[in-house]
Amino acid sequence: MKRMIFDDDHDMFRDGVRRFMQSEIEPKIEQWRENGCCDPVAFLRAGEQGLLCMWADEKYGGLGIEDFRFEQVVIEETIRHGDIGLFLTLHSRLVGPYIGHLGSEPLKARLLPKCISGETILGIAMTEPNAGSDLAGMKSRATRDGDDWILNGSKTFISNGINGGAFIVAARTVPGKPHGIGLFVVEDDMQGFSRGRNLKKMGLKTQDTAELFFENVRIPAENVLGDPEKGFYNLMHHLAEERLISACQEVAHAQVAFDLTMDYILERKAFGKPIAAFQNSRFKMAEMRTSLDILQTFIDQCVLLHNQGELSAELAAEAKLFASELESTVMDNCVQLHGGSGYMSEYRISHMFTDARVSRIYAGSSEIMKEIIARSIGLDERKLLG
Ligand SMILES: Cc1cc2nc3c(=O)[nH]c(=O)nc-3n(C[C@H](O)[C@H](O)[C@H](O)COP(=O)(O)OP(=O)(O)OC[C@H]3O[C@@H](n4cnc5c(N)ncnc54)[C@H](O)[C@@H]3O)c2cc1C
């Protein structure tokens, strides 16, 4: 289906991103997958192409592009010609804007140029061994010491955890107050900061996921993001974009799986005819095509709303919920249509299947998305139970 949201500038930009992904990224994916981590040089190369933190002001070396459609293009081409585990957008749009919007001027002047060039890779650390969906349960704490803060605690499952050079860390600043949380930028050369091993995962093998530890890490005032007691609200404010990013990734991933499967079923034969000729195959493909077109249209509409500053948390949750659920369904159908080959690592669809499984869990699980949506339609459990 022709998509109506892009104009000539986006199309030209897409051509350039595609060429970059095909020449610099695609040939290296298999090696990165075996290593369990991408090479951080990927970020430097992407930085040279101007693909990182495009929103950042020109005075820091950015392009000043707020239009999310350019990021959507980066997401789509990274997934089509690279891999969903290469978390350029986590760096650029999921973490970077906290520094851009909430950071002190000295922090922005020092860090943003290195984020734009890819010299410093960013991550965000909210999850703890005992606090995932329920962030209010986090135990990491920061206490004031003059103008500085002293950070103690640990985080787990942190994306870009091995390659990352700076992390936004959420920590409790007001004891006893569930939402009394601050956001702090921890740089990897700070004393008391350390990271654990690269955690072994079912999928997303090109992506490094790690534990992070903080032992009396001294955080200077310039590394505090916004009001140190209002971090929870700042996190909530950015979560709509995080969910939109997830939805864009998930639909892009499913679109690639659909195309790969189309090629496969036209080629492969059984009982003297192409797999594509069986009614089951044709109907499955027709169902997937229909669902994907509807989902893509909805997500594109959310992108336009986001560009106007009008994407609500509920709509973003709907996009993330539907995209991650459909992505899983599409991957399962596509593996099935590939038969035994779909289970073999040499076929891309097998990785895509395991890569997709996390989408319903991270960036807010499907169950949490349903809670948010239910509340928005007046079905708030707390209110219903009085
Ligand atoms: C590959 C990967 C990368 C990640 N990257 C990052 C990162 O960069 N930074 C970061 O901070 N975190 C990251 N995470 C953590 C991720 O955000 C959490 O795993 C996720 O929020 C779920 O939390 P949990 O694992 O503690 O599960 P839990 O919260 O323990 O949930 C377990 C199950 O209970 C369900 N559940 C929980 N609460 C409710 C409820 N109220 N109603 C109904 N069901 C509920 C959940 O949906 C889930 O099915 C990553 C995780 C993975 C797997």
The ligand as a Tripos MOL2 file, in Angstrom:
@<TRIPOS>MOLECULE
LIG
   53    58     1     0     0
SMALL
NO_CHARGES

@<TRIPOS>ATOM
      1 C1         16.3240   -7.5610   25.7780 C.3       1 LIG1
      2 C2         15.8640   -6.6090   26.8370 C.ar      1 LIG1
      3 C3         16.3240   -5.2970   26.8270 C.ar      1 LIG1
      4 C4         15.9130   -4.4150   27.8210 C.ar      1 LIG1
      5 N1         16.4340   -3.1410   27.8410 N.ar      1 LIG1
      6 C5         16.1890   -2.3330   28.9000 C.ar      1 LIG1
      7 C6         16.8280   -1.0610   29.0290 C.ar      1 LIG1
      8 O1         17.5850   -0.6400   28.1590 O.2       1 LIG1
      9 N2         16.5730   -0.3280   30.1310 N.ar      1 LIG1
     10 C7         15.7340   -0.7400   31.1160 C.ar      1 LIG1
     11 O2         15.5570   -0.0210   32.0930 O.2       1 LIG1
     12 N3         15.0820   -1.9430   31.0250 N.ar      1 LIG1
     13 C8         15.3030   -2.7390   29.9520 C.ar      1 LIG1
     14 N4         14.6890   -3.9670   29.8550 N.ar      1 LIG1
     15 C9         13.7820   -4.3890   30.9180 C.3       1 LIG1
     16 C10        12.3200   -4.4000   30.4940 C.3       1 LIG1
     17 O3         11.8500   -3.0980   30.3270 O.3       1 LIG1
     18 C11        11.5650   -5.2060   31.5530 C.3       1 LIG1
     19 O4         11.9610   -6.5650   31.3870 O.3       1 LIG1
     20 C12        10.0570   -5.0630   31.4070 C.3       1 LIG1
     21 O5          9.6500   -3.7730   31.7940 O.3       1 LIG1
     22 C13         9.2910   -6.0920   32.2470 C.3       1 LIG1
     23 O6          9.7300   -6.0570   33.5740 O.3       1 LIG1
     24 P1         10.1660   -7.4130   34.3210 P.3       1 LIG1
     25 O7         11.1390   -8.1110   33.4470 O.co2     1 LIG1
     26 O8         10.6190   -7.0600   35.6840 O.co2     1 LIG1
     27 O9          8.8730   -8.2760   34.3680 O.3       1 LIG1
     28 P2          7.7590   -8.2170   35.5460 P.3       1 LIG1
     29 O10         7.4140   -6.7950   35.8170 O.co2     1 LIG1
     30 O11         8.2130   -9.0560   36.6830 O.co2     1 LIG1
     31 O12         6.5290   -8.9200   34.8160 O.3       1 LIG1
     32 C14         6.3600  -10.3360   34.7190 C.3       1 LIG1
     33 C15         5.0110  -10.5990   34.0620 C.3       1 LIG1
     34 O13         3.9550  -10.0420   34.8740 O.3       1 LIG1
     35 C16         3.1760   -9.1560   34.0960 C.3       1 LIG1
     36 N5          2.7070   -8.0320   34.9120 N.ar      1 LIG1
     37 C17         3.4500   -7.1680   35.6710 C.ar      1 LIG1
     38 N6          2.6610   -6.2420   36.2200 N.ar      1 LIG1
     39 C18         1.4000   -6.5030   35.8100 C.ar      1 LIG1
     40 C19         0.1150   -5.8990   36.0270 C.ar      1 LIG1
     41 N7         -0.0140   -4.7890   36.7820 N.pl3     1 LIG1
     42 N8         -0.9770   -6.4640   35.4570 N.ar      1 LIG1
     43 C20        -0.8590   -7.5680   34.6840 C.ar      1 LIG1
     44 N9          0.3170   -8.1800   34.4280 N.ar      1 LIG1
     45 C21         1.4260   -7.6470   34.9850 C.ar      1 LIG1
     46 C22         4.1050   -8.6520   32.9930 C.3       1 LIG1
     47 O14         3.3750   -8.1590   31.8960 O.3       1 LIG1
     48 C23         4.8790   -9.9170   32.6860 C.3       1 LIG1
     49 O15         4.1130  -10.7250   31.8260 O.3       1 LIG1
     50 C24        15.0350   -4.8460   28.8350 C.ar      1 LIG1
     51 C25        14.5550   -6.1590   28.8120 C.ar      1 LIG1
     52 C26        14.9510   -7.0360   27.8450 C.ar      1 LIG1
     53 C27        14.4400   -8.4480   27.8880 C.3       1 LIG1
@<TRIPOS>BOND
     1     1     2 1
     2     2     3 ar
     3     2    52 ar
     4     3     4 ar
     5     4     5 ar
     6     4    50 ar
     7     5     6 ar
     8     6     7 ar
     9     6    13 1
    10     7     8 2
    11     7     9 ar
    12     9    10 ar
    13    10    11 2
    14    10    12 ar
    15    12    13 ar
    16    13    14 ar
    17    14    15 1
    18    14    50 ar
    19    15    16 1
    20    16    17 1
    21    16    18 1
    22    18    19 1
    23    18    20 1
    24    20    21 1
    25    20    22 1
    26    22    23 1
    27    23    24 1
    28    24    25 2
    29    24    26 1
    30    24    27 1
    31    27    28 1
    32    28    29 2
    33    28    30 1
    34    28    31 1
    35    31    32 1
    36    32    33 1
    37    33    34 1
    38    33    48 1
    39    34    35 1
    40    35    36 1
    41    35    46 1
    42    36    37 ar
    43    36    45 ar
    44    37    38 ar
    45    38    39 ar
    46    39    40 ar
    47    39    45 ar
    48    40    41 1
    49    40    42 ar
    50    42    43 ar
    51    43    44 ar
    52    44    45 ar
    53    46    47 1
    54    46    48 1
    55    48    49 1
    56    50    51 ar
    57    51    52 ar
    58    52    53 1
@<TRIPOS>SUBSTRUCTURE
     1 LIG1         1 GROUP 0 **** ****
